[in-house]
Amino acid sequence: MRKYLAVVDRHKATSGKRFLNFFLDRLFIQAIYYAFFFIFGIGYAIVYGEGFSAENEDQSFTFSLIALLIYLALSFSYFFFMEYYLGKTIAKYITGTEVISIDGNKPTSQQIIARTFSRAVPFDSLSFLGNNGWHDSWSDTRVINGKNYVAERQLKEEISSIGAKEMI
């Protein structure tokens, strides 16, 4: 069980910022997805000398299934690598928010994996309109306003260091 810090809850992102994060992240994932298939199409045309076409239903179904799997892999990769290594996605950079563990530390890889897979639950994208999103609750993480959180943590550290002897 993780230690829960009240300072994390005081700086939770608003539902409006969470919605903007959701919308912008989906736009960026779509842009990456279309860029991937654009580059794939150019490569296919160069190698085979013609454009790709699914003429019969079997090829069309296979292509649709492959496209769906690629989209899911891109979405998972986008959220996992951005949130694990940077603590935020591109949208969170824009809105000034970041992902943090409820104990105030950087989320672990297990927390980020749980958070990312939780996004696949139907209606999870609407759950952030409540108190906490399901992918936040199930992974013990929160989306916070980064600057305000850091400022309060620094202030508390400075106050607690008052009166302490300095080593020269």
DRENKOLLUM-800213 format. One record per atom (N, C-alpha, C): x, y, z. Coordinates in nm, 4 decimals. Example, Ala and Ser with C-alpha at 12.3 -4.5 7.8 and 13.67 -1.06 7.14 Angstrom:
residues 2
xx yy zz
1.3190 -0.5690 0.7800
1.2300 -0.4500 0.7800
1.3200 -0.3300 0.7800
1.2850 -0.2250 0.7080
1.3670 -0.1060 0.7140
1.2900 0.0030 0.7870
END
This chain:
residues 168
xx yy zz
0.0845 -0.1185 0.0000
0.0000 0.0000 0.0000
0.0886 0.1242 0.0000
0.0631 0.2113 -0.0905
0.1411 0.3339 -0.1013
0.0911 0.4398 -0.0033
0.1845 0.5190 0.0437
0.1512 0.6325 0.1290
0.0865 0.7399 0.0414
-0.0286 0.7876 0.0810
-0.1033 0.8845 0.0024
-0.0727 1.0249 0.0529
-0.0287 1.1121 -0.0355
0.0017 1.2492 0.0025
-0.1140 1.3424 -0.0338
-0.1545 1.4238 0.0639
-0.2634 1.5188 0.0400
-0.2222 1.6266 -0.0597
-0.0925 1.6598 -0.0636
-0.0444 1.7631 -0.1558
-0.0688 1.7214 -0.3014
-0.0663 1.5919 -0.3281
-0.0937 1.5432 -0.4635
-0.2381 1.5738 -0.5002
-0.3302 1.5493 -0.4075
-0.4721 1.5751 -0.4344
-0.5026 1.7237 -0.4483
-0.4313 1.8076 -0.3744
-0.4568 1.9518 -0.3833
-0.4226 2.0077 -0.5207
-0.3369 1.9405 -0.5934
-0.2924 1.9943 -0.7224
-0.3384 1.9101 -0.8406
-0.4473 1.8336 -0.8216
-0.5007 1.7544 -0.9317
-0.5466 1.8457 -1.0446
-0.5281 1.7981 -1.1666
-0.5713 1.8734 -1.2844
-0.7233 1.8773 -1.2905
-0.7764 1.9833 -1.3449
-0.9214 1.9974 -1.3578
-0.9746 1.9050 -1.4669
-1.1042 1.8833 -1.4647
-1.1672 1.7996 -1.5678
-1.1493 1.8603 -1.7060
-1.1494 1.9921 -1.7149
-1.1282 2.0589 -1.8433
-0.9901 2.0301 -1.9004
-0.8891 2.0371 -1.8158
-0.7539 2.0045 -1.8616
-0.7419 1.8571 -1.8974
-0.8081 1.7716 -1.8203
-0.8048 1.6280 -1.8497
-0.8695 1.5996 -1.9850
-0.9810 1.6675 -2.0132
-1.0472 1.6489 -2.1427
-0.9584 1.6992 -2.2557
-0.8954 1.8137 -2.2360
-0.8049 1.8681 -2.3371
-0.6871 1.7729 -2.3592
-0.6333 1.7138 -2.2524
-0.5263 1.6138 -2.2659
-0.5738 1.4960 -2.3500
-0.6934 1.4458 -2.3195
-0.7490 1.3327 -2.3933
-0.7623 1.3665 -2.5421
-0.8206 1.4805 -2.5712
-0.8449 1.5216 -2.7092
-0.7131 1.5408 -2.7853
-0.6203 1.6132 -2.7257
-0.4923 1.6392 -2.7931
-0.4099 1.5120 -2.8105
-0.4079 1.4256 -2.7084
-0.3339 1.2995 -2.7219
-0.3899 1.2150 -2.8348
-0.5212 1.2104 -2.8476
-0.5813 1.1346 -2.9582
-0.5429 1.1956 -3.0932
-0.5366 1.3273 -3.1008
-0.4929 1.3924 -3.2254
-0.3489 1.3549 -3.2593
-0.2616 1.3564 -3.1597
-0.1212 1.3228 -3.1838
-0.1052 1.1762 -3.2225
-0.1816 1.0872 -3.1573
-0.1752 0.9455 -3.1937
-0.2236 0.9260 -3.3369
-0.3310 0.9935 -3.3751
-0.3815 0.9839 -3.5133
-0.2772 1.0348 -3.6124
-0.2117 1.1448 -3.5796
-0.1093 1.1999 -3.6692
0.0060 1.1010 -3.6862
0.0487 1.0392 -3.5779
0.1557 0.9384 -3.5850
0.1099 0.8192 -3.6679
-0.0136 0.7759 -3.6463
-0.0708 0.6620 -3.7188
-0.0751 0.6891 -3.8692
-0.1260 0.8064 -3.9074
-0.1331 0.8401 -4.0503
0.0060 0.8585 -4.1107
0.0970 0.9154 -4.0348
0.2347 0.9305 -4.0842
0.2984 0.7933 -4.1062
0.2725 0.7002 -4.0155
0.3251 0.5644 -4.0301
0.2756 0.5007 -4.1597
0.1458 0.5102 -4.1854
0.0918 0.4479 -4.3067
0.1291 0.5252 -4.4326
0.1501 0.6539 -4.4207
0.1969 0.7322 -4.5355
0.3363 0.6857 -4.5749
0.4244 0.6721 -4.4759
0.5607 0.6246 -4.5031
0.5577 0.4806 -4.5528
0.4721 0.3969 -4.4923
0.4574 0.2587 -4.5376
0.4105 0.2554 -4.6836
0.3147 0.3389 -4.7206
0.2630 0.3437 -4.8573
0.3690 0.3866 -4.9572
0.4488 0.4840 -4.9197
0.5570 0.5278 -5.0088
0.6594 0.4160 -5.0252
0.6963 0.3524 -4.9160
0.7912 0.2403 -4.9227
0.7365 0.1261 -5.0064
0.6102 0.0958 -4.9909
0.5474 -0.0116 -5.0688
0.5478 0.0225 -5.2173
0.5163 0.1473 -5.2487
0.5138 0.1904 -5.3888
0.6535 0.1867 -5.4507
0.7548 0.2226 -5.3726
0.8920 0.2195 -5.4241
0.9360 0.0757 -5.4487
0.9075 -0.0132 -5.3543
0.9516 -0.1522 -5.3657
0.8750 -0.2270 -5.4746
0.7429 -0.2124 -5.4776
0.6606 -0.2911 -5.5687
0.6184 -0.2161 -5.6951
0.6449 -0.0869 -5.7007
0.6134 -0.0100 -5.8199
0.4660 0.0193 -5.8390
0.3856 -0.0041 -5.7381
0.2413 0.0247 -5.7461
0.1887 0.0535 -5.6071
0.0713 0.1134 -5.6002
0.0087 0.1416 -5.4722
-0.0556 0.0176 -5.4143
-0.0771 0.0181 -5.2859
-0.1396 -0.0946 -5.2180
-0.2899 -0.0867 -5.2387
-0.3518 -0.1999 -5.2687
-0.4978 -0.2040 -5.2768
-0.5450 -0.3395 -5.2296
-0.6515 -0.3390 -5.1523
-0.7135 -0.4628 -5.1052
-0.8331 -0.4893 -5.1949
-0.8121 -0.5707 -5.2979
-0.9161 -0.5905 -5.3976
-1.0242 -0.6876 -5.3526
-0.9887 -0.7922 -5.2805
-1.0933 -0.8835 -5.2362
-1.1189 -0.8668 -5.0866
-1.2264 -0.9285 -5.0392
-1.2679 -0.9089 -4.9006
-1.1672 -0.9647 -4.8003
-1.1022 -1.0752 -4.8339
-1.0035 -1.1332 -4.7415
-0.8870 -1.0377 -4.7185
-0.8371 -0.9778 -4.8252
-0.7271 -0.8826 -4.8108
-0.7739 -0.7582 -4.7361
-0.8962 -0.7137 -4.7616
-0.9493 -0.5959 -4.6940
-0.9633 -0.6221 -4.5440
-1.0162 -0.7389 -4.5068
-1.0297 -0.7737 -4.3650
-0.8929 -0.7838 -4.2991
-0.7995 -0.8490 -4.3658
-0.6643 -0.8644 -4.3119
-0.5984 -0.7288 -4.2921
-0.6110 -0.6407 -4.3912
-0.5537 -0.5069 -4.3801
-0.6179 -0.4303 -4.2645
-0.7501 -0.4403 -4.2493
-0.8192 -0.3712 -4.1395
-0.7729 -0.4230 -4.0041
-0.7555 -0.5526 -3.9928
-0.7084 -0.6121 -3.8676
-0.5659 -0.5674 -3.8362
-0.4805 -0.5679 -3.9362
-0.3421 -0.5228 -3.9170
-0.3387 -0.3750 -3.8794
-0.4214 -0.2949 -3.9455
-0.4270 -0.1510 -3.9149
-0.4734 -0.1283 -3.7716
-0.5712 -0.2061 -3.7256
-0.6188 -0.1937 -3.5876
-0.5091 -0.2321 -3.4880
-0.4402 -0.3409 -3.5148
-0.3316 -0.3836 -3.4258
-0.2191 -0.2807 -3.4212
-0.1877 -0.2216 -3.5354
-0.0843 -0.1171 -3.5390
-0.1300 0.0045 -3.4596
-0.2571 0.0425 -3.4724
-0.3101 0.1567 -3.3979
-0.3009 0.1305 -3.2470
-0.3402 0.0101 -3.2037
-0.3335 -0.0230 -3.0610
-0.1892 -0.0229 -3.0110
-0.0983 -0.0767 -3.0904
0.0437 -0.0786 -3.0522
0.0999 0.0635 -3.0440
0.0634 0.1490 -3.1391
0.1089 0.2881 -3.1353
0.0528 0.3614 -3.0130
-0.0748 0.3395 -2.9825
-0.1361 0.4046 -2.8664
-0.0673 0.3611 -2.7376
-0.0495 0.2291 -2.7220
0.0162 0.1785 -2.6017
0.1573 0.2351 -2.5897
0.2319 0.2310 -2.6992
0.3698 0.2804 -2.6981
0.3760 0.4287 -2.6660
0.2867 0.5057 -2.7273
0.2831 0.6502 -2.7033
0.2654 0.6790 -2.5551
0.1620 0.6218 -2.4945
0.1351 0.6505 -2.3538
0.2422 0.5929 -2.2618
0.2831 0.4693 -2.2854
0.3811 0.4082 -2.1955
0.5136 0.4827 -2.1985
0.5713 0.5004 -2.3166
0.7049 0.5605 -2.3226
0.7040 0.7077 -2.2819
0.6025 0.7815 -2.3224
0.5975 0.9231 -2.2841
0.5786 0.9387 -2.1330
0.4828 0.8647 -2.0758
0.4547 0.8825 -1.9335
0.5613 0.8192 -1.8443
0.6224 0.7108 -1.8883
0.7246 0.6482 -1.8042
0.8551 0.7265 -1.8071
0.9006 0.7636 -1.9243
1.0304 0.8299 -1.9347
1.0239 0.9801 -1.9111
0.9138 1.0443 -1.9481
0.9050 1.1892 -1.9349
0.8055 1.2346 -1.8278
0.7158 1.1450 -1.7864
0.6152 1.1818 -1.6872
0.4961 1.2533 -1.7472
0.4989 1.2747 -1.8769
0.3898 1.3460 -1.9432
0.3896 1.3158 -2.0916
0.2732 1.3307 -2.1508
0.2592 1.3164 -2.2954
0.2721 1.4546 -2.3590
0.2651 1.4600 -2.4892
0.2744 1.5894 -2.5588
0.1622 1.6818 -2.5126
0.0419 1.6277 -2.4990
-0.0717 1.7091 -2.4535
-0.0488 1.7612 -2.3118
0.0103 1.6793 -2.2267
0.0367 1.7230 -2.0894
0.1440 1.8324 -2.0861
0.2371 1.8299 -2.1815
0.3325 1.9408 -2.1929
0.2583 2.0703 -2.2245
0.1629 2.0615 -2.3139
0.0873 2.1803 -2.3559
0.0043 2.2359 -2.2407
-0.0610 2.1484 -2.1629
-0.1480 2.1940 -2.0546
-0.0762 2.2141 -1.9217
0.0518 2.1786 -1.9139
0.1279 2.1981 -1.7908
0.0955 2.0959 -1.6830
0.0510 1.9780 -1.7237
0.0186 1.8733 -1.6276
0.1180 1.7588 -1.6409
0.1181 1.6696 -1.5426
0.2060 1.5531 -1.5480
0.1482 1.4403 -1.4639
0.1978 1.3205 -1.4866
0.1544 1.2020 -1.4132
0.2490 1.1810 -1.2961
0.1915 1.1536 -1.1803
0.2701 1.1306 -1.0600
0.2030 1.0208 -0.9782
0.2817 0.9482 -0.9023
0.2277 0.8465 -0.8130
0.1598 0.9158 -0.6953
0.0658 0.8484 -0.6309
-0.0055 0.9123 -0.5189
0.0858 0.9392 -0.4002
0.2028 0.8754 -0.3976
0.2972 0.9010 -0.2890
0.3941 1.0145 -0.3216
0.3732 1.0806 -0.4349
0.4548 1.1959 -0.4713
0.5786 1.1631 -0.5521
0.6037 1.0367 -0.5788
0.7210 0.9952 -0.6551
0.6861 0.9746 -0.8017
0.7925 0.9489 -0.8789
0.7749 0.9140 -1.0195
0.7048 0.7787 -1.0253
0.6043 0.7617 -1.1127
0.5356 0.6328 -1.1221
0.6305 0.5216 -1.1664
0.6053 0.4018 -1.1165
0.6843 0.2859 -1.1559
0.6375 0.2355 -1.2918
0.7161 0.1486 -1.3519
0.6756 0.0928 -1.4809
0.5472 0.0120 -1.4665
0.5281 -0.0575 -1.3543
0.4048 -0.1335 -1.3326
0.2841 -0.0408 -1.3249
0.2999 0.0733 -1.2604
0.1905 0.1693 -1.2527
0.1561 0.2232 -1.3913
0.2568 0.2539 -1.4707
0.2321 0.3069 -1.6045
0.1686 0.2005 -1.6937
0.2130 0.0749 -1.6813
0.1512 -0.0332 -1.7585
0.0042 -0.0489 -1.7191
-0.0249 -0.0487 -1.5888
-0.1638 -0.0590 -1.5424
-0.2458 0.0591 -1.5920
-0.1879 0.1764 -1.5874
-0.2555 0.2985 -1.6337
-0.2852 0.2907 -1.7828
-0.1890 0.2425 -1.8601
-0.2045 0.2360 -2.0049
-0.3074 0.1308 -2.0452
-0.2994 0.0119 -1.9848
-0.3978 -0.0924 -2.0175
-0.5377 -0.0549 -1.9695
-0.5488 0.0205 -1.8608
-0.6797 0.0627 -1.8108
-0.7520 0.1535 -1.9097
-0.6783 0.2196 -1.9935
-0.7405 0.3056 -2.0946
-0.8230 0.2262 -2.1958
-0.7978 0.0950 -2.2059
-0.8718 0.0110 -2.3001
-1.0109 -0.0250 -2.2492
-1.0392 0.0022 -2.1212
-1.1709 -0.0282 -2.0651
-1.2733 0.0674 -2.1276
-1.3862 0.0130 -2.1746
-1.4888 0.1012 -2.2332
-1.5334 0.2093 -2.1345
-1.5507 0.3272 -2.1830
-1.5945 0.4455 -2.1086
-1.4914 0.4979 -2.0092
-1.3691 0.4450 -2.0127
-1.2646 0.4990 -1.9258
-1.2398 0.6461 -1.9569
-1.2494 0.6822 -2.0839
-1.2223 0.8211 -2.1223
-1.3230 0.9184 -2.0610
-1.4379 0.8697 -2.0195
-1.5359 0.9563 -1.9529
-1.5201 0.9542 -1.8010
-1.4453 0.8586 -1.7485
-1.4347 0.8435 -1.6031
-1.3611 0.9585 -1.5360
-1.2785 1.0318 -1.6114
-1.2053 1.1423 -1.5494
-1.2974 1.2592 -1.5158
-1.4216 1.2574 -1.5644
-1.5164 1.3632 -1.5311
-1.5624 1.3521 -1.3856
-1.5404 1.2360 -1.3240
-1.5701 1.2174 -1.1821
-1.4541 1.2659 -1.0987
-1.4366 1.2050 -0.9802
-1.3298 1.2455 -0.8897
-1.1922 1.2129 -0.9465
-1.1716 1.0872 -0.9836
-1.0465 1.0435 -1.0463
-1.0829 0.9519 -1.1621
-1.0021 0.9544 -1.2655
-1.0244 0.8615 -1.3754
-0.9941 0.7199 -1.3312
-1.0585 0.6229 -1.3963
-1.0341 0.4837 -1.3597
-0.8878 0.4485 -1.3776
-0.8249 0.4968 -1.4867
-0.6848 0.4617 -1.5073
-0.5950 0.5280 -1.4029
-0.6430 0.6317 -1.3373
-0.5704 0.6900 -1.2243
-0.5906 0.6060 -1.0981
-0.7146 0.5755 -1.0680
-0.7470 0.5013 -0.9458
-0.6854 0.3624 -0.9458
-0.6963 0.2919 -1.0570
-0.6487 0.1539 -1.0627
-0.4966 0.1435 -1.0623
-0.4280 0.2515 -1.0978
-0.2816 0.2471 -1.1022
-0.2164 0.3289 -0.9905
-0.2961 0.3860 -0.8997
-0.2448 0.4703 -0.7903
-0.1608 0.5859 -0.8437
-0.2109 0.6511 -0.9479
-0.1443 0.7686 -1.0037
-0.2444 0.8836 -1.0099
-0.1938 1.0022 -1.0321
-0.2778 1.1204 -1.0505
-0.2161 1.2079 -1.1585
-0.3000 1.2878 -1.2224
-0.2533 1.3905 -1.3142
-0.2643 1.5219 -1.2376
-0.1515 1.5901 -1.2258
-0.1456 1.7114 -1.1442
-0.0988 1.8302 -1.2271
-0.1211 1.9494 -1.1736
-0.0636 2.0709 -1.2303
0.0805 2.0784 -1.1812
0.1731 2.0594 -1.2719
0.3135 2.0425 -1.2368
0.3767 2.1581 -1.1626
0.3621 2.2798 -1.2126
0.4308 2.3952 -1.1517
0.3819 2.4218 -1.0101
0.2518 2.4162 -0.9883
0.1969 2.4421 -0.8551
0.2431 2.3367 -0.7552
0.2453 2.2114 -0.7986
0.2877 2.1017 -0.7120
0.4338 2.1176 -0.6721
0.5205 2.1442 -0.7687
0.6635 2.1609 -0.7418
0.6869 2.2803 -0.6495
0.6138 2.3901 -0.6730
0.6300 2.5085 -0.5883
0.5924 2.4785 -0.4436
0.4826 2.4076 -0.4207
0.4424 2.3763 -0.2841
0.5409 2.2808 -0.2173
0.5887 2.1813 -0.2907
0.6865 2.0872 -0.2339
0.8158 2.1596 -0.1958
0.8634 2.2522 -0.2802
0.9854 2.3273 -0.2493
0.9651 2.4162 -0.1279
0.8489 2.4790 -0.1195
0.8194 2.5652 -0.0058
0.8205 2.4851 0.1248
0.7596 2.3681 0.1230
0.7584 2.2838 0.2439
0.8990 2.2390 0.2818
0.9821 2.2072 0.1836
1.1201 2.1673 0.2122
1.1991 2.2837 0.2700
1.1776 2.4040 0.2173
1.2479 2.5214 0.2698
1.2049 2.5523 0.4119
1.0763 2.5400 0.4391
1.0268 2.5661 0.5741
1.0829 2.4641 0.6726
1.0861 2.3381 0.6310
1.1371 2.2348 0.7221
1.2882 2.2473 0.7439
1.3601 2.3152 0.6558
1.5037 2.3300 0.6729
1.5401 2.4536 0.7554
1.4440 2.5343 0.7923
1.4712 2.6526 0.8750
1.5227 2.6058 1.0117
1.6293 2.6615 1.0546
1.6870 2.6278 1.1844
1.7861 2.5125 1.1806
1.7956 2.4472 1.0677
1.8914 2.3368 1.0575
2.0302 2.3946 1.0357
2.1292 2.3326 1.0945
2.2663 2.3806 1.0792
2.3139 2.3527 0.9375
2.3805 2.4520 0.8839
2.4390 2.4347 0.7518
2.5821 2.3895 0.7668
2.6189 2.2962 0.6873
2.7571 2.2448 0.6874
2.8393 2.3292 0.5909
2.9536 2.3768 0.6378
3.0406 2.4558 0.5507
3.1618 2.3770 0.5164
END
